[in-house]
Amino acid sequence: MSFALQQLLGYVALGKPIEKVKNGIPDPLPEFSSIKGSPAIADKKRFMTYRGTRKVARRAEYDAPHLRGTNTPVGEQDVICLSAKELLPVPGSTLIALRSLDKYQQDMGKDWLAITTRNFTTRFDNLRKAQRWQMLAGGKNWFNAAGDLLPSSSGAVLTIDVGIAATHLDQANGIIDLAWSNSQANIPLHIQKLNQQAAFQTGYDLEVALYGQSIPSFLSTNDYAMDYLARNPRFNDAFTFASAGAGPLPDGLFGIKRWIPTNKAFYEDADGTNRQIFADDSLVLCPLPNQDWCEEVEGTTMVPTTFNATADVAGALDTALLESL
């Protein structure tokens, strides 16, 4: 193939694409996304619900008749999966480049398509992460009329509420009797009481603490927390390191297995603004992720396996597979 002098003089070498901003949003606790439940039918799934018992059996005389027991009440909980649908237009110029006999043009088209489709699919993964973290941060998601995830209820036309009890939010029904920003708040006792209340109400231990960036400074100026650390020297060095902003709070602190900072949990909204999901002064306590109390349920949809012409709709459906969304 011959080239004109103008083409040779105007040639620009094609380098590797440079990613100026890293693709995707952080996932402070990726274990949540690895717990998969059985798929829903379309976007709906039903769970049976019941309460485990803490009662004890009744004493009876050895030769006495059996006492009549009671059946466990069983309820039903229907859920609807969150749906997201977008399509990606591909410019005609890119299709022409991909079919070009010139390798330079082909490579340009391939790079553009790889970059665009990668970012496009990442948007759906970002929604799953942001929606999950927003649920943990406050128990609710908000969407506007355009389908955009919102940082608050302002402008929302749809609110998804997972039903966290009011007694489990904010001051936890009076357990937090003094704000942690106050040096006289008995933070170790608060955490002990919260763990006890979780055991009473759910049977689960609080093993994970998702904390905002103000929590280490609250602890470093708290009289009770510093007294606790003085009596538990194995946490001292790690805590000093963390309170200076140089690392996470040490695992095991106050009996909590994992301390996970949430200052990097965010998403970019439709206007290009980064939205922090957890407040700076927030603390979320929960069990370690496991399928006993959480799982990610994927919906399903019919996906055609061929684009060939069919006699009717039924024939097209016969070629489709039920795939997870």
N, C-alpha and C positions, 0 to 999 in steps of 0.2 A: 504494500500500500504506500503510495507516495503522498507527501504533504507539501503544501504551499509554504513559502518562506514566512508569510504572515502567521501561519499556524504554529510553526516552530518557534518564532520569536515570542508569540503570545502564550506559549505553553506554561502552565502552572502545575507543579507536581502535586499529586493527590496524596495527602498524609492520612494518618489514622484519625478518625473523628475524636474531638476533644469534648469531654463531658464537663461543662462549666459548673453545673450544680448536680450533685449526686442524685441518682434516680431512686425514688421510693422514700418513705418516711420511716423513722426509727420504730422499732418494736421492742419496748423494754422487757417484755415477758413473752417471748415467742412460743412458750409451751402452750399457751391458750390456743393458738392456731393449729397446733399439731393434734389436738383432740377432736377427732371427727366422729360424728354420729352417723347412723344410717340415713340415706338421702330421703328427702321429702318427696311426695307425689305432687308434681308441679311446685307450688310454693307453700303447701300446707302440710302440717304434721301434727299428730295428736300424741300427747303423753299421758300416761296414767300417773296419778299423784297419790301419795299417802304419807302419813307421819309414822316414823319409827316409834316404838313404845319405850318409855322409861319406867313403866309401872312394873311391879313385881307380882309374882304369883301369890295367891292366898294360901295360908296354912289350913290344913284340914286334918282331922283325926285319921289315923291309918285305915281303919275299917269303915270310915264314913263314905257316903256317896260322893261322886265327883261334883264339884261346883261348876255351874254353867259359865262358860267363857263368853266373850264378845268378839264378833268379827271386826276386822280392821276396816274403817271407812276408806273407800277408794274413790277418788275423784278423777276428773279429766281436765287437761289443759291443752287447748288448741293454740298453735303458734303459726304465724305467717312469716315466711322468709322475706328478707329485704331483697328487692329486685333492682337491678341497674341495667339499662339498655342504652348503648350508644353505637353509632356506626362511624367508620373512619373513611372519609373521601380520599381517593388517591388521584392526584392531578394527572391529566392526560399526558403532560410532558414527562412525568416519571415513567409511565407505561412505555412511551416512545423510547426513553433512555434505556429501559430494561431490555427492549427488543432490538436495540442498536447493535450493529456489527462492530462498532468501535468499543474496545474494552474500557477505555477511559470513561465513556458515557455510561456503560453498563455498571461500572464500579460506583459512579456517582449515584445512579438510581438505586443500586443495592444498599448503599450506605444510608441514603435517605429513608428507604423503606424499613430497614432494620431499626434505625433510630426511632422513627415514628411509631411503628407497631410495638416496640418495646415500651415506650412511654405510654402508649394507649392502653396496653394490658396492665401496666403498673397502676394506672388510675383505679382500676377495680380492686386491686390488692390493697391500695391505700385506703379505699373506702371501708374495706373490711377491718383494717387496723384501727382507723380513726373512729369508726362506729363502735368497735369493741371497747376502746379506751374511754370513749365518752360515756358508755354505759357504766363502766367501772367508776368513773369519776363522779357521776351524779345520778345514774340510773335512767337517764333519758337521752334520746336523740331528737333533733329537730331538723325539719326539711322545709324549704320554701316552695313556692309554686313551680319553680323551674327544676326542682329536684336536687338543689344544692344542699349539702350538709351545712347546718348553721352552728355557731358557737353558743347560742343561747336561744330562748324562745321568741325573741324579737323577730318579727317577720315570718314566723313559722305557720304553715298551713297543715302540717302533719307533725304530731308528737308521738314518739314511740316510748312508752313507759313500761319498764320491766317490773314495776311494782315493789320497789324497795320500801320497806316499812319506814314511816316517818321517825320511829324510835331508833332506827339504825343510821340516821343522818345527823349532820351538824353536831350538836352536843350529846347525841346518843341518849336522849331521854334523861338528861341530867348527870350522866356519868362524868362528862367533861364539865366540872363545876366551876372551873376557872380557865380562861384562855391560856394556851401554851405560850403565848407571847409574854405572859406574866411570870416572872421568875419564881413566884411562890406556888405555881400550879404543880400538883404532885403527879408529874408525868408517869413515873414508873407504876404508881397505884392506878392511874387511869387505864393504862394498858392492861394491867392485871385484871381490873374490873371488866374491861371490854372482852377479854378472853373468857372470863367466867360467864359473862352474859351470852356470848356466842355458844358456849358449851350448853348452857341452860336452854337456849332457844333453838339451836340447830344441831348440836352434837359435834360440830366441826371445830377444830382448833384454828385459831388465827395464826397463820404461819408466814404470810407475806405482807410486808408493809410497802405500799407505793407512796412515796412522800415527795412533797413539793420542795423547792429549793430554799425555803425559809426554815424548814424544820431543823436542820443542823444548827443554825444560829440560835433557835429557840432552846435547843437542848444545851448548848454551850453556855448559856446564861441562866440556866435553871438550877436552883439550889438543890432540888431533890435528884435531878439527873446527875449533877456533878458528884453528889454524895454517893450515888449508886456506882459511878465509874471509879471513885476512889476505893470502893470495896471490891471492885471487879477489875483488877489491873490488866487482865488480858485484853480488855476492850479499850484501854486508855490510849495507847499509841494510835490505834486505828481510828478512834473517834477524833483525836486531835488532828489527824491527817484529813479526815472527812469534814470536820467543822471549818477547816480553813479553805474548803472548796476544792481540795486536791483528790477527792475520791469519794466513793459511796460510804454510807454508814456501815459499820461492821455487822455481818450476819451473826445472829444470836443475841444481839443487843436487846435487853429487856425481855428475853425469852422468845423473840420473833426470829424465825429461822432465816428469812431473807429480807434485806432492806434494798429496795430498788428505787433509784431516783427517777423522777418523771419530768424533769425540766426539759428533756429533749423529746417529749411526746407532743407532737403537733401535726397539723396538716395545713396545706395552703388552700384558702377558699377561692371562690370563683373570681374574686377581684384581685387575686395575687397576694393577699395578706396572710402571713403565717399566724395561725390560731393555736395558742397554747391550750391544751386540753385540761390539764390539772392546774388548779390554782396554786400559787406559791406557798400558801399556808395550809394546803390540804394534806390529809393522811387517809389512805384507804387501806383497810385491813381485810384480808380474805384468806381462805385456805389455799394451800398449793393447788394448782390446776390439776384436776383429775375428772374422770367421766362420771363420778358420783354426783357432781353438782354443776358441771358445765361441759358443753360440747358445741362444736360448730356444725350446724346442719346446713347442707347444701340442697337447694331446690333442683329440679330437673326440667328439661325441655326437650322437645323433639328436634333432632338435628338430621337433615337429609344427608344421605350418603352418596347421592348422585344428582347431577343437574340435568339429566336427560329428560326429555319430554315424556309425560305419562298421559294415559287416557283420561284420568279423572283425579280428583283430590285423594280418593281412597288409594289409588295406585301410588301417589307420591308419599302418602303416609306409610305405605308398606315398606318403602325403602329407608325410612327414618329409624334412627336409634334414639333411645332415651338416655340423654347425657346429663351429668351434673353441671350446674351453672357455676 
